[in-house]
Amino acid sequence: MKPSCFSNFAPQRRESGRNRWNKADDMFDETVDAVVVGSGAAGLTAALVAKSAGLDVVVLEKTDRIGGNTAMSGGAVWIPDNPHLAEAGHSDSRDAVMTYLHAMIGNRLQRDLVDAFLDAGPKAVAFLDRSFHLERVGSRDGARL
Ligand SMILES: Cc1cc2nc3c(=O)[nH]c(=O)nc-3n(C[C@H](O)[C@H](O)[C@H](O)COP(=O)(O)OP(=O)(O)OC[C@H]3O[C@@H](n4cnc5c(N)ncnc54)[C@H](O)[C@@H]3O)c2cc1C
């Protein structure tokens, strides 16, 4: 599952059909169901969700590279109570996460945001597991990513 991704300076363009790209003035004329602005983890995940719901999606990226800060990051994502924790023999709980976050950020903790994070995080991990498999040339599943 791969949404179209147009980076402002990216050379790849479909020249025919209903996707028309005017290289002369950096304009294009495209009709889609969903437009995602930004190609970091948030944008590309949103695009995958939209695509998996059957929508025609375009991702717009303002730089000449896909990936944003996400591509430069350490790539370690903290999703409490995610499906892989149990597989790895660990357990987690909402109470433990709340205790940890209270200790880390004290009264700046926004309960509604934390609740949304705890509710949606494990579902997001499960969705990405089902929908997306990163495979590089020469990679080996579980050994070399
Ligand atoms: C060096 C470094 C290491 C990090 N390591 C970790 C880590 O290990 N674990 C962790 O959880 N977090 C880490 N982070 C933080 C993490 O990378 C970010 O929180 C996360 O990548 C943000 O994702 P995002 O999709 O919201 O934004 P981004 O990945 O920044 O994506 C936003 C994209 O939107 C594009 N954009 C912005 N405005 C427009 C516009 N008007 N039109 C078109 N495109 C636009 C940007 O160019 C960019 O590509 C790290 C950050 C850095 C810099």
The ligand as an SDF file (V2000), in Angstrom:
LIG
                    3D

 53 58  0  0  0  0  0  0  0  0999 V2000
   17.8450   13.9590   15.5620 C   0  0  0  0  0  0  0  0  0  0  0  0
   16.4600   13.5730   16.0360 C   0  0  0  0  0  0  0  0  0  0  0  0
   16.2880   12.3390   16.6460 C   0  0  0  0  0  0  0  0  0  0  0  0
   15.0270   11.9710   17.1190 C   0  0  0  0  0  0  0  0  0  0  0  0
   14.8680   10.7330   17.6800 N   0  0  0  0  0  0  0  0  0  0  0  0
   13.6510   10.3420   18.0960 C   0  0  0  0  0  0  0  0  0  0  0  0
   13.4420    9.0350   18.6390 C   0  0  0  0  0  0  0  0  0  0  0  0
   14.3290    8.2060   18.7130 O   0  0  0  0  0  0  0  0  0  0  0  0
   12.1930    8.7210   19.0630 N   0  0  0  0  0  0  0  0  0  0  0  0
   11.1500    9.5890   18.9530 C   0  0  0  0  0  0  0  0  0  0  0  0
   10.0360    9.2140   19.3350 O   0  0  0  0  0  0  0  0  0  0  0  0
   11.3030   10.8140   18.4280 N   0  0  0  0  0  0  0  0  0  0  0  0
   12.5120   11.2070   17.9900 C   0  0  0  0  0  0  0  0  0  0  0  0
   12.6700   12.4610   17.4570 N   0  0  0  0  0  0  0  0  0  0  0  0
   11.4780   13.2910   17.3060 C   0  0  0  0  0  0  0  0  0  0  0  0
   10.6760   12.7700   16.1070 C   0  0  0  0  0  0  0  0  0  0  0  0
   11.5460   12.6350   15.0000 O   0  0  0  0  0  0  0  0  0  0  0  0
    9.5200   13.7140   15.7510 C   0  0  0  0  0  0  0  0  0  0  0  0
    8.7120   13.9400   16.8900 O   0  0  0  0  0  0  0  0  0  0  0  0
    8.6650   13.1090   14.6590 C   0  0  0  0  0  0  0  0  0  0  0  0
    9.4770   12.7010   13.5710 O   0  0  0  0  0  0  0  0  0  0  0  0
    7.6360   14.1020   14.1960 C   0  0  0  0  0  0  0  0  0  0  0  0
    6.9420   13.4780   13.1330 O   0  0  0  0  0  0  0  0  0  0  0  0
    5.9710   14.3420   12.2700 P   0  0  0  0  0  0  0  0  0  0  0  0
    5.4390   13.4720   11.1740 O   0  0  0  0  0  0  0  0  0  0  0  0
    4.9950   15.0390   13.1650 O   0  0  0  0  0  0  0  0  0  0  0  0
    6.8860   15.5260   11.6720 O   0  0  0  0  0  0  0  0  0  0  0  0
    8.0920   15.4430   10.6360 P   0  0  0  0  0  0  0  0  0  0  0  0
    8.7400   14.1130   10.5600 O   0  0  0  0  0  0  0  0  0  0  0  0
    8.9590   16.6220   10.8950 O   0  0  0  0  0  0  0  0  0  0  0  0
    7.3570   15.6690    9.2500 O   0  0  0  0  0  0  0  0  0  0  0  0
    6.7640   16.9070    8.9110 C   0  0  0  0  0  0  0  0  0  0  0  0
    6.9000   17.0470    7.4050 C   0  0  0  0  0  0  0  0  0  0  0  0
    6.0210   18.0760    6.9500 O   0  0  0  0  0  0  0  0  0  0  0  0
    6.7070   18.8480    5.9870 C   0  0  0  0  0  0  0  0  0  0  0  0
    6.0130   20.1210    5.9230 N   0  0  0  0  0  0  0  0  0  0  0  0
    5.9180   21.0690    6.8790 C   0  0  0  0  0  0  0  0  0  0  0  0
    5.1690   22.0920    6.4460 N   0  0  0  0  0  0  0  0  0  0  0  0
    4.7780   21.7750    5.1850 C   0  0  0  0  0  0  0  0  0  0  0  0
    3.9850   22.4500    4.2110 C   0  0  0  0  0  0  0  0  0  0  0  0
    3.4490   23.6520    4.4590 N   0  0  0  0  0  0  0  0  0  0  0  0
    3.7880   21.8440    3.0190 N   0  0  0  0  0  0  0  0  0  0  0  0
    4.3440   20.6180    2.7680 C   0  0  0  0  0  0  0  0  0  0  0  0
    5.1000   19.9370    3.6520 N   0  0  0  0  0  0  0  0  0  0  0  0
    5.3140   20.5140    4.8410 C   0  0  0  0  0  0  0  0  0  0  0  0
    8.1230   18.9110    6.5280 C   0  0  0  0  0  0  0  0  0  0  0  0
    9.0430   19.2820    5.5270 O   0  0  0  0  0  0  0  0  0  0  0  0
    8.3170   17.4760    6.9960 C   0  0  0  0  0  0  0  0  0  0  0  0
    8.7750   16.6290    5.9640 O   0  0  0  0  0  0  0  0  0  0  0  0
   13.9140   12.8530   16.9630 C   0  0  0  0  0  0  0  0  0  0  0  0
   14.0950   14.0810   16.3260 C   0  0  0  0  0  0  0  0  0  0  0  0
   15.3510   14.4350   15.8410 C   0  0  0  0  0  0  0  0  0  0  0  0
   15.5020   15.7640   15.1210 C   0  0  0  0  0  0  0  0  0  0  0  0
  1  2  1  0
  2  3  1  0
  2 52  2  0
  3  4  2  0
  4  5  1  0
  4 50  1  0
  5  6  2  0
  6  7  1  0
  6 13  1  0
  7  8  2  0
  7  9  1  0
  9 10  1  0
 10 11  2  0
 10 12  1  0
 12 13  2  0
 13 14  1  0
 14 15  1  0
 14 50  1  0
 15 16  1  0
 16 17  1  0
 16 18  1  0
 18 19  1  0
 18 20  1  0
 20 21  1  0
 20 22  1  0
 22 23  1  0
 23 24  1  0
 24 25  2  0
 24 26  1  0
 24 27  1  0
 27 28  1  0
 28 29  2  0
 28 30  1  0
 28 31  1  0
 31 32  1  0
 32 33  1  0
 33 34  1  0
 33 48  1  0
 34 35  1  0
 35 36  1  0
 35 46  1  0
 36 37  1  0
 36 45  1  0
 37 38  2  0
 38 39  1  0
 39 40  1  0
 39 45  2  0
 40 41  1  0
 40 42  2  0
 42 43  1  0
 43 44  2  0
 44 45  1  0
 46 47  1  0
 46 48  1  0
 48 49  1  0
 50 51  2  0
 51 52  1  0
 52 53  1  0
M  END
$$$$
